[in-house]
């Protein structure tokens, strides 16, 4: 099942919140890997992490109230971004990782205490 097929299926659901939930579920179940769409954002995020001498302290402040599952997901995503050798090549995250990565990148400047 492709993303286009999923969009055609959920088009007929009248309420947006329900439609988005069904779309997310179908993508999670049937699209095991989707491309990371905004490579520029990932590159900038990786550059900020590598150049920031105080990143570990900020990262600990960010994750200190997370539960174990959230911590594990975030740690895996940051490890993938930091340890990927050739960022210019195309690489893939699964749907859940992409969703978490996008949320983390957007909230990163707001949550970090300097």
Biopython code that builds the backbone (N, CA, C, O; Angstrom):
import numpy as np
from Bio.PDB.StructureBuilder import StructureBuilder

atoms = [
    (1, "UNK", "N", (0.846, -1.164, 0.000)),
    (1, "UNK", "CA", (0.000, 0.000, 0.000)),
    (1, "UNK", "C", (0.897, 1.234, 0.000)),
    (1, "UNK", "O", (1.836, 1.329, 0.790)),
    (2, "UNK", "N", (0.605, 2.163, -0.879)),
    (2, "UNK", "CA", (1.409, 3.377, -0.982)),
    (2, "UNK", "C", (0.757, 4.513, -0.204)),
    (2, "UNK", "O", (-0.386, 4.409, 0.242)),
    (3, "UNK", "N", (1.496, 5.579, -0.055)),
    (3, "UNK", "CA", (0.973, 6.756, 0.632)),
    (3, "UNK", "C", (-0.209, 7.351, -0.128)),
    (3, "UNK", "O", (-1.151, 7.864, 0.477)),
    (4, "UNK", "N", (-0.153, 7.279, -1.440)),
    (4, "UNK", "CA", (-1.248, 7.786, -2.270)),
    (4, "UNK", "C", (-2.531, 6.993, -2.015)),
    (4, "UNK", "O", (-3.610, 7.576, -1.912)),
    (5, "UNK", "N", (-2.420, 5.687, -1.915)),
    (5, "UNK", "CA", (-3.577, 4.834, -1.635)),
    (5, "UNK", "C", (-4.151, 5.141, -0.257)),
    (5, "UNK", "O", (-5.368, 5.205, -0.083)),
    (6, "UNK", "N", (-3.276, 5.330, 0.710)),
    (6, "UNK", "CA", (-3.732, 5.659, 2.065)),
    (6, "UNK", "C", (-4.496, 6.977, 2.063)),
    (6, "UNK", "O", (-5.534, 7.089, 2.715)),
    (7, "UNK", "N", (-3.998, 7.973, 1.340)),
    (7, "UNK", "CA", (-4.695, 9.258, 1.262)),
    (7, "UNK", "C", (-6.060, 9.122, 0.603)),
    (7, "UNK", "O", (-7.011, 9.794, 1.004)),
    (8, "UNK", "N", (-6.169, 8.257, -0.404)),
    (8, "UNK", "CA", (-7.465, 8.037, -1.048)),
    (8, "UNK", "C", (-8.441, 7.345, -0.102)),
    (8, "UNK", "O", (-9.641, 7.615, -0.147)),
    (9, "UNK", "N", (-7.944, 6.469, 0.740)),
    (9, "UNK", "CA", (-8.806, 5.770, 1.694)),
    (9, "UNK", "C", (-9.329, 6.736, 2.756)),
    (9, "UNK", "O", (-10.526, 6.752, 3.041)),
    (10, "UNK", "N", (-8.459, 7.525, 3.332)),
    (10, "UNK", "CA", (-8.867, 8.384, 4.452)),
    (10, "UNK", "C", (-9.581, 9.658, 4.007)),
    (10, "UNK", "O", (-10.123, 10.380, 4.843)),
    (11, "UNK", "N", (-9.590, 9.943, 2.721)),
    (11, "UNK", "CA", (-10.249, 11.140, 2.211)),
    (11, "UNK", "C", (-11.718, 11.181, 2.608)),
    (11, "UNK", "O", (-12.269, 12.263, 2.814)),
    (12, "UNK", "N", (-12.353, 10.038, 2.717)),
    (12, "UNK", "CA", (-13.796, 9.965, 2.951)),
    (12, "UNK", "C", (-14.176, 10.044, 4.427)),
    (12, "UNK", "O", (-15.363, 10.034, 4.750)),
    (13, "UNK", "N", (-13.224, 10.121, 5.308)),
    (13, "UNK", "CA", (-13.531, 10.255, 6.736)),
    (13, "UNK", "C", (-13.829, 11.729, 7.010)),
    (13, "UNK", "O", (-12.989, 12.586, 6.734)),
    (14, "UNK", "N", (-15.014, 12.040, 7.549)),
    (14, "UNK", "CA", (-15.454, 13.438, 7.623)),
    (14, "UNK", "C", (-14.723, 14.306, 8.645)),
    (14, "UNK", "O", (-14.577, 15.508, 8.420)),
    (15, "UNK", "N", (-14.264, 13.744, 9.749)),
    (15, "UNK", "CA", (-13.646, 14.564, 10.783)),
    (15, "UNK", "C", (-12.130, 14.517, 10.660)),
    (15, "UNK", "O", (-11.529, 13.448, 10.548)),
    (16, "UNK", "N", (-11.532, 15.694, 10.683)),
    (16, "UNK", "CA", (-10.090, 15.796, 10.439)),
    (16, "UNK", "C", (-9.260, 15.016, 11.463)),
    (16, "UNK", "O", (-8.304, 14.331, 11.099)),
    (17, "UNK", "N", (-9.623, 15.120, 12.725)),
    (17, "UNK", "CA", (-8.842, 14.433, 13.757)),
    (17, "UNK", "C", (-8.888, 12.917, 13.551)),
    (17, "UNK", "O", (-7.868, 12.236, 13.653)),
    (18, "UNK", "N", (-10.067, 12.409, 13.265)),
    (18, "UNK", "CA", (-10.196, 10.967, 12.996)),
    (18, "UNK", "C", (-9.441, 10.581, 11.735)),
    (18, "UNK", "O", (-8.784, 9.541, 11.686)),
    (19, "UNK", "N", (-9.540, 11.424, 10.719)),
    (19, "UNK", "CA", (-8.856, 11.161, 9.453)),
    (19, "UNK", "C", (-7.345, 11.105, 9.665)),
    (19, "UNK", "O", (-6.673, 10.219, 9.136)),
    (20, "UNK", "N", (-6.813, 12.047, 10.436)),
    (20, "UNK", "CA", (-5.372, 12.064, 10.697)),
    (20, "UNK", "C", (-4.930, 10.846, 11.504)),
    (20, "UNK", "O", (-3.869, 10.275, 11.254)),
    (21, "UNK", "N", (-5.756, 10.458, 12.474)),
    (21, "UNK", "CA", (-5.417, 9.279, 13.279)),
    (21, "UNK", "C", (-5.402, 8.010, 12.435)),
    (21, "UNK", "O", (-4.503, 7.180, 12.570)),
    (22, "UNK", "N", (-6.395, 7.863, 11.568)),
    (22, "UNK", "CA", (-6.444, 6.683, 10.697)),
    (22, "UNK", "C", (-5.277, 6.705, 9.721)),
    (22, "UNK", "O", (-4.657, 5.671, 9.472)),
    (23, "UNK", "N", (-4.972, 7.877, 9.164)),
    (23, "UNK", "CA", (-3.847, 8.001, 8.234)),
    (23, "UNK", "C", (-2.537, 7.621, 8.924)),
    (23, "UNK", "O", (-1.728, 6.882, 8.362)),
    (24, "UNK", "N", (-2.332, 8.124, 10.137)),
    (24, "UNK", "CA", (-1.113, 7.794, 10.878)),
    (24, "UNK", "C", (-1.018, 6.303, 11.168)),
    (24, "UNK", "O", (0.055, 5.710, 11.057)),
    (25, "UNK", "N", (-2.140, 5.702, 11.539)),
    (25, "UNK", "CA", (-2.138, 4.266, 11.813)),
    (25, "UNK", "C", (-1.808, 3.465, 10.556)),
    (25, "UNK", "O", (-0.991, 2.544, 10.599)),
    (26, "UNK", "N", (-2.442, 3.815, 9.444)),
    (26, "UNK", "CA", (-2.193, 3.079, 8.199)),
    (26, "UNK", "C", (-0.751, 3.255, 7.726)),
    (26, "UNK", "O", (-0.130, 2.307, 7.245)),
    (27, "UNK", "N", (-0.232, 4.454, 7.864)),
    (27, "UNK", "CA", (1.169, 4.675, 7.484)),
    (27, "UNK", "C", (2.104, 3.875, 8.375)),
    (27, "UNK", "O", (3.074, 3.281, 7.903)),
    (28, "UNK", "N", (1.804, 3.865, 9.668)),
    (28, "UNK", "CA", (2.639, 3.118, 10.608)),
    (28, "UNK", "C", (2.602, 1.625, 10.303)),
    (28, "UNK", "O", (3.621, 0.940, 10.392)),
    (29, "UNK", "N", (1.424, 1.124, 9.942)),
    (29, "UNK", "CA", (1.273, -0.307, 9.720)),
    (29, "UNK", "C", (1.802, -0.753, 8.360)),
    (29, "UNK", "O", (2.454, -1.793, 8.269)),
    (30, "UNK", "N", (1.536, 0.013, 7.300)),
    (30, "UNK", "CA", (1.833, -0.454, 5.945)),
    (30, "UNK", "C", (3.064, 0.185, 5.307)),
    (30, "UNK", "O", (3.650, -0.399, 4.394)),
    (31, "UNK", "N", (3.460, 1.343, 5.754)),
    (31, "UNK", "CA", (4.675, 1.968, 5.220)),
    (31, "UNK", "C", (5.775, 1.809, 6.264)),
    (31, "UNK", "O", (5.903, 2.629, 7.173)),
    (32, "UNK", "N", (6.553, 0.765, 6.130)),
    (32, "UNK", "CA", (7.566, 0.508, 7.154)),
    (32, "UNK", "C", (8.680, 1.542, 7.130)),
    (32, "UNK", "O", (9.224, 1.890, 8.178)),
    (33, "UNK", "N", (9.027, 2.036, 5.947)),
    (33, "UNK", "CA", (10.050, 3.072, 5.865)),
    (33, "UNK", "C", (9.595, 4.172, 4.930)),
    (33, "UNK", "O", (9.106, 3.916, 3.830)),
    (34, "UNK", "N", (9.766, 5.402, 5.389)),
    (34, "UNK", "CA", (9.496, 6.548, 4.532)),
    (34, "UNK", "C", (10.750, 7.412, 4.531)),
    (34, "UNK", "O", (11.478, 7.427, 5.523)),
    (35, "UNK", "N", (11.022, 8.128, 3.453)),
    (35, "UNK", "CA", (12.241, 8.936, 3.423)),
    (35, "UNK", "C", (12.149, 10.121, 4.371)),
    (35, "UNK", "O", (11.072, 10.678, 4.587)),
    (36, "UNK", "N", (13.276, 10.495, 4.926)),
    (36, "UNK", "CA", (13.335, 11.705, 5.732)),
    (36, "UNK", "C", (13.278, 12.872, 4.754)),
    (36, "UNK", "O", (14.191, 13.051, 3.948)),
    (37, "UNK", "N", (12.226, 13.655, 4.818)),
    (37, "UNK", "CA", (11.951, 14.622, 3.766)),
    (37, "UNK", "C", (12.839, 15.858, 3.840)),
    (37, "UNK", "O", (13.261, 16.375, 2.806)),
    (38, "UNK", "N", (13.124, 16.329, 5.024)),
    (38, "UNK", "CA", (13.859, 17.577, 5.146)),
    (38, "UNK", "C", (15.289, 17.305, 5.598)),
    (38, "UNK", "O", (15.611, 17.430, 6.780)),
    (39, "UNK", "N", (16.136, 16.934, 4.655)),
    (39, "UNK", "CA", (17.530, 16.605, 4.962)),
    (39, "UNK", "C", (18.275, 17.837, 5.473)),
    (39, "UNK", "O", (19.160, 17.708, 6.318)),
    (40, "UNK", "N", (17.935, 19.021, 4.981)),
    (40, "UNK", "CA", (18.595, 20.246, 5.425)),
    (40, "UNK", "C", (18.424, 20.477, 6.913)),
    (40, "UNK", "O", (19.361, 20.900, 7.589)),
    (41, "UNK", "N", (17.235, 20.204, 7.429)),
    (41, "UNK", "CA", (16.982, 20.364, 8.858)),
    (41, "UNK", "C", (17.809, 19.379, 9.663)),
    (41, "UNK", "O", (18.354, 19.729, 10.710)),
    (42, "UNK", "N", (17.903, 18.146, 9.176)),
    (42, "UNK", "CA", (18.708, 17.138, 9.871)),
    (42, "UNK", "C", (20.179, 17.534, 9.851)),
    (42, "UNK", "O", (20.877, 17.379, 10.854)),
    (43, "UNK", "N", (20.657, 18.044, 8.715)),
    (43, "UNK", "CA", (22.058, 18.484, 8.627)),
    (43, "UNK", "C", (22.342, 19.610, 9.615)),
    (43, "UNK", "O", (23.358, 19.592, 10.310)),
    (44, "UNK", "N", (21.436, 20.597, 9.676)),
    (44, "UNK", "CA", (21.636, 21.714, 10.599)),
    (44, "UNK", "C", (21.599, 21.251, 12.052)),
    (44, "UNK", "O", (22.386, 21.712, 12.879)),
    (45, "UNK", "N", (20.687, 20.344, 12.353)),
    (45, "UNK", "CA", (20.579, 19.810, 13.707)),
    (45, "UNK", "C", (21.858, 19.070, 14.086)),
    (45, "UNK", "O", (22.372, 19.232, 15.193)),
    (46, "UNK", "N", (22.367, 18.256, 13.161)),
    (46, "UNK", "CA", (23.605, 17.508, 13.412)),
    (46, "UNK", "C", (24.781, 18.461, 13.617)),
    (46, "UNK", "O", (25.619, 18.242, 14.492)),
    (47, "UNK", "N", (24.840, 19.515, 12.811)),
    (47, "UNK", "CA", (25.921, 20.494, 12.927)),
    (47, "UNK", "C", (25.868, 21.197, 14.287)),
    (47, "UNK", "O", (26.898, 21.399, 14.929)),
    (48, "UNK", "N", (24.651, 21.568, 14.721)),
    (48, "UNK", "CA", (24.512, 22.221, 16.024)),
    (48, "UNK", "C", (24.958, 21.301, 17.159)),
    (48, "UNK", "O", (25.610, 21.744, 18.104)),
    (49, "UNK", "N", (24.604, 20.023, 17.059)),
    (49, "UNK", "CA", (24.996, 19.070, 18.101)),
    (49, "UNK", "C", (26.512, 18.942, 18.151)),
    (49, "UNK", "O", (27.100, 18.974, 19.232)),
    (50, "UNK", "N", (27.149, 18.798, 16.993)),
    (50, "UNK", "CA", (28.595, 18.570, 16.961)),
    (50, "UNK", "C", (29.386, 19.813, 17.361)),
    (50, "UNK", "O", (30.480, 19.691, 17.912)),
    (51, "UNK", "N", (28.850, 21.011, 17.094)),
    (51, "UNK", "CA", (29.573, 22.239, 17.422)),
    (51, "UNK", "C", (29.321, 22.716, 18.845)),
    (51, "UNK", "O", (30.102, 23.508, 19.373)),
    (52, "UNK", "N", (28.262, 22.256, 19.467)),
    (52, "UNK", "CA", (27.896, 22.721, 20.798)),
    (52, "UNK", "C", (28.708, 21.982, 21.856)),
    (52, "UNK", "O", (28.565, 20.770, 22.020)),
    (53, "UNK", "N", (29.551, 22.706, 22.565)),
    (53, "UNK", "CA", (30.393, 22.072, 23.582)),
    (53, "UNK", "C", (29.593, 21.707, 24.830)),
    (53, "UNK", "O", (30.036, 20.890, 25.637)),
    (54, "UNK", "N", (28.428, 22.305, 24.989)),
    (54, "UNK", "CA", (27.620, 22.080, 26.176)),
    (54, "UNK", "C", (26.394, 21.215, 25.872)),
    (54, "UNK", "O", (25.414, 21.253, 26.615)),
    (55, "UNK", "N", (26.439, 20.440, 24.792)),
    (55, "UNK", "CA", (25.263, 19.682, 24.359)),
    (55, "UNK", "C", (24.844, 18.624, 25.373)),
    (55, "UNK", "O", (23.649, 18.433, 25.600)),
    (56, "UNK", "N", (25.795, 17.940, 25.983)),
    (56, "UNK", "CA", (25.457, 16.868, 26.921)),
    (56, "UNK", "C", (24.640, 17.402, 28.097)),
    (56, "UNK", "O", (23.653, 16.782, 28.493)),
    (57, "UNK", "N", (25.033, 18.530, 28.650)),
    (57, "UNK", "CA", (24.291, 19.132, 29.760)),
    (57, "UNK", "C", (22.871, 19.501, 29.322)),
    (57, "UNK", "O", (21.909, 19.251, 30.048)),
    (58, "UNK", "N", (22.745, 20.094, 28.138)),
    (58, "UNK", "CA", (21.424, 20.466, 27.621)),
    (58, "UNK", "C", (20.572, 19.233, 27.350)),
    (58, "UNK", "O", (19.370, 19.225, 27.615)),
    (59, "UNK", "N", (21.204, 18.198, 26.824)),
    (59, "UNK", "CA", (20.489, 16.954, 26.520)),
    (59, "UNK", "C", (19.975, 16.301, 27.804)),
    (59, "UNK", "O", (18.856, 15.789, 27.831)),
    (60, "UNK", "N", (20.769, 16.314, 28.847)),
    (60, "UNK", "CA", (20.344, 15.747, 30.133)),
    (60, "UNK", "C", (19.176, 16.546, 30.706)),
    (60, "UNK", "O", (18.232, 15.960, 31.236)),
    (61, "UNK", "N", (19.226, 17.876, 30.606)),
    (61, "UNK", "CA", (18.101, 18.697, 31.056)),
    (61, "UNK", "C", (16.834, 18.399, 30.271)),
    (61, "UNK", "O", (15.733, 18.421, 30.820)),
    (62, "UNK", "N", (16.996, 18.122, 28.997)),
    (62, "UNK", "CA", (15.841, 17.843, 28.147)),
    (62, "UNK", "C", (15.188, 16.516, 28.510)),
    (62, "UNK", "O", (13.961, 16.427, 28.553)),
    (63, "UNK", "N", (15.978, 15.494, 28.769)),
    (63, "UNK", "CA", (15.422, 14.145, 28.927)),
    (63, "UNK", "C", (15.175, 13.737, 30.372)),
    (63, "UNK", "O", (14.710, 12.622, 30.609)),
    (64, "UNK", "N", (15.461, 14.578, 31.331)),
    (64, "UNK", "CA", (15.376, 14.126, 32.720)),
    (64, "UNK", "C", (13.960, 13.754, 33.163)),
    (64, "UNK", "O", (13.809, 12.969, 34.099)),
    (65, "UNK", "N", (12.922, 14.290, 32.522)),
    (65, "UNK", "CA", (11.551, 13.947, 32.903)),
    (65, "UNK", "C", (10.881, 12.984, 31.936)),
    (65, "UNK", "O", (9.676, 12.753, 32.041)),
    (66, "UNK", "N", (11.621, 12.425, 31.009)),
    (66, "UNK", "CA", (11.038, 11.488, 30.040)),
    (66, "UNK", "C", (10.872, 10.110, 30.663)),
    (66, "UNK", "O", (11.628, 9.725, 31.556)),
    (67, "UNK", "N", (9.883, 9.376, 30.187)),
    (67, "UNK", "CA", (9.771, 7.978, 30.587)),
    (67, "UNK", "C", (10.767, 7.157, 29.756)),
    (67, "UNK", "O", (11.400, 7.677, 28.837)),
    (68, "UNK", "N", (10.890, 5.881, 30.092)),
    (68, "UNK", "CA", (11.923, 5.051, 29.469)),
    (68, "UNK", "C", (11.737, 4.924, 27.957)),
    (68, "UNK", "O", (12.709, 5.018, 27.208)),
    (69, "UNK", "N", (10.498, 4.712, 27.500)),
    (69, "UNK", "CA", (10.258, 4.530, 26.066)),
    (69, "UNK", "C", (10.592, 5.789, 25.273)),
    (69, "UNK", "O", (11.219, 5.711, 24.217)),
    (70, "UNK", "N", (10.177, 6.948, 25.779)),
    (70, "UNK", "CA", (10.487, 8.206, 25.092)),
    (70, "UNK", "C", (11.991, 8.448, 25.056)),
    (70, "UNK", "O", (12.534, 8.891, 24.044)),
    (71, "UNK", "N", (12.653, 8.156, 26.159)),
    (71, "UNK", "CA", (14.102, 8.305, 26.220)),
    (71, "UNK", "C", (14.786, 7.407, 25.203)),
    (71, "UNK", "O", (15.711, 7.836, 24.513)),
    (72, "UNK", "N", (14.333, 6.160, 25.108)),
    (72, "UNK", "CA", (14.938, 5.207, 24.180)),
    (72, "UNK", "C", (14.758, 5.665, 22.733)),
    (72, "UNK", "O", (15.700, 5.605, 21.943)),
    (73, "UNK", "N", (13.561, 6.117, 22.383)),
    (73, "UNK", "CA", (13.287, 6.584, 21.019)),
    (73, "UNK", "C", (14.158, 7.790, 20.690)),
    (73, "UNK", "O", (14.796, 7.829, 19.638)),
    (74, "UNK", "N", (14.185, 8.770, 21.583)),
    (74, "UNK", "CA", (14.969, 9.976, 21.341)),
    (74, "UNK", "C", (16.451, 9.662, 21.243)),
    (74, "UNK", "O", (17.151, 10.219, 20.397)),
    (75, "UNK", "N", (16.930, 8.783, 22.094)),
    (75, "UNK", "CA", (18.336, 8.404, 22.068)),
    (75, "UNK", "C", (18.695, 7.706, 20.760)),
    (75, "UNK", "O", (19.759, 7.958, 20.195)),
    (76, "UNK", "N", (17.818, 6.832, 20.278)),
    (76, "UNK", "CA", (18.060, 6.155, 19.000)),
    (76, "UNK", "C", (18.105, 7.148, 17.844)),
    (76, "UNK", "O", (18.947, 7.031, 16.954)),
    (77, "UNK", "N", (17.203, 8.120, 17.858)),
    (77, "UNK", "CA", (17.159, 9.109, 16.776)),
    (77, "UNK", "C", (18.421, 9.964, 16.780)),
    (77, "UNK", "O", (19.034, 10.174, 15.733)),
    (78, "UNK", "N", (18.809, 10.454, 17.948)),
    (78, "UNK", "CA", (20.017, 11.286, 18.033)),
    (78, "UNK", "C", (21.245, 10.476, 17.639)),
    (78, "UNK", "O", (22.144, 10.995, 16.978)),
    (79, "UNK", "N", (21.290, 9.211, 18.037)),
    (79, "UNK", "CA", (22.421, 8.358, 17.656)),
    (79, "UNK", "C", (22.466, 8.157, 16.149)),
    (79, "UNK", "O", (23.546, 8.180, 15.558)),
    (80, "UNK", "N", (21.314, 7.961, 15.517)),
    (80, "UNK", "CA", (21.293, 7.805, 14.057)),
    (80, "UNK", "C", (21.780, 9.069, 13.364)),
    (80, "UNK", "O", (22.563, 9.002, 12.417)),
    (81, "UNK", "N", (21.318, 10.211, 13.835)),
    (81, "UNK", "CA", (21.709, 11.474, 13.200)),
    (81, "UNK", "C", (23.195, 11.735, 13.399)),
    (81, "UNK", "O", (23.878, 12.136, 12.457)),
    (82, "UNK", "N", (23.709, 11.517, 14.602)),
    (82, "UNK", "CA", (25.112, 11.830, 14.900)),
    (82, "UNK", "C", (26.091, 10.834, 14.298)),
    (82, "UNK", "O", (27.190, 11.217, 13.900)),
    (83, "UNK", "N", (25.713, 9.568, 14.225)),
    (83, "UNK", "CA", (26.650, 8.538, 13.791)),
    (83, "UNK", "C", (26.576, 8.220, 12.309)),
    (83, "UNK", "O", (27.348, 7.395, 11.821)),
    (84, "UNK", "N", (25.683, 8.844, 11.595)),
    (84, "UNK", "CA", (25.573, 8.565, 10.172)),
    (84, "UNK", "C", (26.745, 9.221, 9.456)),
    (84, "UNK", "O", (26.918, 10.437, 9.545)),
    (85, "UNK", "N", (27.548, 8.441, 8.751)),
    (85, "UNK", "CA", (28.797, 8.951, 8.185)),
    (85, "UNK", "C", (28.594, 9.868, 6.991)),
    (85, "UNK", "O", (29.188, 10.944, 6.931)),
    (86, "UNK", "N", (27.776, 9.462, 6.053)),
    (86, "UNK", "CA", (27.605, 10.265, 4.849)),
    (86, "UNK", "C", (26.173, 10.770, 4.788)),
    (86, "UNK", "O", (25.287, 10.089, 4.270)),
    (87, "UNK", "N", (25.952, 11.956, 5.313)),
    (87, "UNK", "CA", (24.603, 12.517, 5.406)),
    (87, "UNK", "C", (24.048, 12.887, 4.034)),
    (87, "UNK", "O", (22.841, 13.085, 3.895)),
    (88, "UNK", "N", (24.904, 12.985, 3.022)),
    (88, "UNK", "CA", (24.441, 13.349, 1.683)),
    (88, "UNK", "C", (23.676, 12.214, 1.015)),
    (88, "UNK", "O", (22.824, 12.461, 0.162)),
    (89, "UNK", "N", (23.972, 10.975, 1.394)),
    (89, "UNK", "CA", (23.241, 9.855, 0.819)),
    (89, "UNK", "C", (21.821, 9.847, 1.358)),
    (89, "UNK", "O", (21.530, 10.435, 2.399)),
    (90, "UNK", "N", (20.942, 9.169, 0.627)),
    (90, "UNK", "CA", (19.563, 9.069, 1.083)),
    (90, "UNK", "C", (19.485, 8.030, 2.197)),
    (90, "UNK", "O", (20.021, 6.930, 2.065)),
    (91, "UNK", "N", (18.828, 8.376, 3.275)),
    (91, "UNK", "CA", (18.653, 7.419, 4.359)),
    (91, "UNK", "C", (17.219, 7.499, 4.847)),
    (91, "UNK", "O", (16.504, 8.462, 4.572)),
    (92, "UNK", "N", (16.814, 6.472, 5.574)),
    (92, "UNK", "CA", (15.407, 6.328, 5.907)),
    (92, "UNK", "C", (15.203, 6.116, 7.402)),
    (92, "UNK", "O", (15.992, 5.447, 8.068)),
    (93, "UNK", "N", (14.122, 6.706, 7.911)),
    (93, "UNK", "CA", (13.620, 6.421, 9.243)),
    (93, "UNK", "C", (12.253, 5.789, 9.078)),
    (93, "UNK", "O", (11.579, 6.031, 8.076)),
    (94, "UNK", "N", (11.829, 4.984, 10.038)),
    (94, "UNK", "CA", (10.455, 4.506, 9.938)),
    (94, "UNK", "C", (9.512, 5.641, 10.326)),
    (94, "UNK", "O", (9.962, 6.688, 10.792)),
    (95, "UNK", "N", (8.221, 5.443, 10.138)),
    (95, "UNK", "CA", (7.253, 6.527, 10.302)),
    (95, "UNK", "C", (7.278, 7.097, 11.713)),
    (95, "UNK", "O", (7.260, 8.316, 11.887)),
    (96, "UNK", "N", (7.318, 6.238, 12.717)),
    (96, "UNK", "CA", (7.290, 6.711, 14.095)),
    (96, "UNK", "C", (8.547, 7.521, 14.423)),
    (96, "UNK", "O", (8.466, 8.549, 15.095)),
    (97, "UNK", "N", (9.699, 7.059, 13.952)),
    (97, "UNK", "CA", (10.947, 7.797, 14.185)),
    (97, "UNK", "C", (10.919, 9.156, 13.497)),
    (97, "UNK", "O", (11.391, 10.145, 14.058)),
    (98, "UNK", "N", (10.369, 9.212, 12.289)),
    (98, "UNK", "CA", (10.287, 10.480, 11.572)),
    (98, "UNK", "C", (9.400, 11.464, 12.312)),
    (98, "UNK", "O", (9.721, 12.648, 12.416)),
    (99, "UNK", "N", (8.291, 10.972, 12.821)),
    (99, "UNK", "CA", (7.371, 11.823, 13.571)),
    (99, "UNK", "C", (8.048, 12.370, 14.829)),
    (99, "UNK", "O", (7.941, 13.561, 15.123)),
    (100, "UNK", "N", (8.740, 11.509, 15.569)),
    (100, "UNK", "CA", (9.438, 11.923, 16.785)),
    (100, "UNK", "C", (10.596, 12.877, 16.472)),
    (100, "UNK", "O", (10.817, 13.849, 17.194)),
    (101, "UNK", "N", (11.325, 12.597, 15.402)),
    (101, "UNK", "CA", (12.441, 13.455, 15.016)),
    (101, "UNK", "C", (11.950, 14.850, 14.659)),
    (101, "UNK", "O", (12.546, 15.843, 15.077)),
    (102, "UNK", "N", (10.873, 14.933, 13.892)),
    (102, "UNK", "CA", (10.314, 16.230, 13.516)),
    (102, "UNK", "C", (9.870, 16.997, 14.752)),
    (102, "UNK", "O", (10.142, 18.191, 14.877)),
    (103, "UNK", "N", (9.191, 16.319, 15.660)),
    (103, "UNK", "CA", (8.727, 16.969, 16.887)),
    (103, "UNK", "C", (9.912, 17.454, 17.719)),
    (103, "UNK", "O", (9.885, 18.560, 18.258)),
    (104, "UNK", "N", (10.944, 16.632, 17.821)),
    (104, "UNK", "CA", (12.115, 17.000, 18.612)),
    (104, "UNK", "C", (12.853, 18.183, 17.996)),
    (104, "UNK", "O", (13.267, 19.095, 18.713)),
    (105, "UNK", "N", (13.021, 18.177, 16.678)),
    (105, "UNK", "CA", (13.741, 19.266, 16.010)),
    (105, "UNK", "C", (12.992, 20.584, 16.149)),
    (105, "UNK", "O", (13.610, 21.634, 16.331)),
    (106, "UNK", "N", (11.664, 20.536, 16.064)),
    (106, "UNK", "CA", (10.881, 21.761, 16.186)),
    (106, "UNK", "C", (10.867, 22.294, 17.615)),
    (106, "UNK", "O", (10.836, 23.509, 17.814)),
    (107, "UNK", "N", (10.888, 21.415, 18.608)),
    (107, "UNK", "CA", (10.820, 21.840, 20.002)),
    (107, "UNK", "C", (12.192, 22.035, 20.636)),
    (107, "UNK", "O", (12.282, 22.553, 21.748)),
    (108, "UNK", "N", (13.251, 21.635, 19.960)),
    (108, "UNK", "CA", (14.603, 21.676, 20.529)),
    (108, "UNK", "C", (14.988, 23.062, 21.045)),
    (108, "UNK", "O", (15.426, 23.170, 22.190)),
    (109, "UNK", "N", (14.845, 24.135, 20.246)),
    (109, "UNK", "CA", (15.263, 25.450, 20.760)),
    (109, "UNK", "C", (14.414, 25.925, 21.941)),
    (109, "UNK", "O", (14.905, 26.682, 22.779)),
    (110, "UNK", "N", (13.159, 25.498, 22.023)),
    (110, "UNK", "CA", (12.271, 25.956, 23.087)),
    (110, "UNK", "C", (12.546, 25.249, 24.410)),
    (110, "UNK", "O", (12.395, 25.850, 25.474)),
    (111, "UNK", "N", (12.947, 23.985, 24.356)),
    (111, "UNK", "CA", (13.071, 23.183, 25.570)),
    (111, "UNK", "C", (14.434, 23.277, 26.240)),
    (111, "UNK", "O", (14.558, 22.995, 27.432)),
    (112, "UNK", "N", (15.440, 23.660, 25.502)),
    (112, "UNK", "CA", (16.790, 23.666, 26.058)),
    (112, "UNK", "C", (16.992, 24.900, 26.934)),
    (112, "UNK", "O", (16.729, 26.027, 26.513)),
    (113, "UNK", "N", (17.461, 24.669, 28.153)),
    (113, "UNK", "CA", (17.766, 25.780, 29.052)),
    (113, "UNK", "C", (19.234, 26.118, 28.898)),
    (113, "UNK", "O", (20.092, 25.241, 28.998)),
    (114, "UNK", "N", (19.520, 27.361, 28.659)),
    (114, "UNK", "CA", (20.915, 27.758, 28.458)),
    (114, "UNK", "C", (21.545, 28.200, 29.749)),
    (114, "UNK", "O", (22.719, 28.570, 29.769)),
]
sb = StructureBuilder()
sb.init_structure("model")
sb.init_model(0)
sb.init_chain("A")
sb.init_seg("    ")
for serial, (resi, resn, name, xyz) in enumerate(atoms, 1):
    if name == "N":
        sb.init_residue(resn, " ", resi, " ")
    sb.init_atom(name, np.array(xyz, "f"), 0.0, 1.0, " ", f" {name:<3s}", serial, name[0])
structure = sb.get_structure()
